[in-house]
């Protein structure tokens, strides 16, 4: 059984997260999906030949994209919190 694991290190500390066990067949499907959607590209934008190292790069490409989406979401929450914290305009009579 394969298991995905990731580590998040920030100034406040480090979190290590283990995903659930994945069957070898499902892991192979996941790697095939990663390769289909996030392969490393050459300078002309074409996928490079598939190797184990490049499959790992496809996973990193996917993880980077997930991080950017998460970062954008958190920044949106921060913007919303900032907007809520602004005082309401007051009419001066």
Secondary structure, DSSP 8 states (H G I E B T S, - for coil): -EEEEEEEEETTEEEEEEEEEE-HHHHHHHHHHHHHHH--B-TTS-B----HHHHHHHHHHHHHHHHHHHHHHHHHHHHHHHHHHS-------
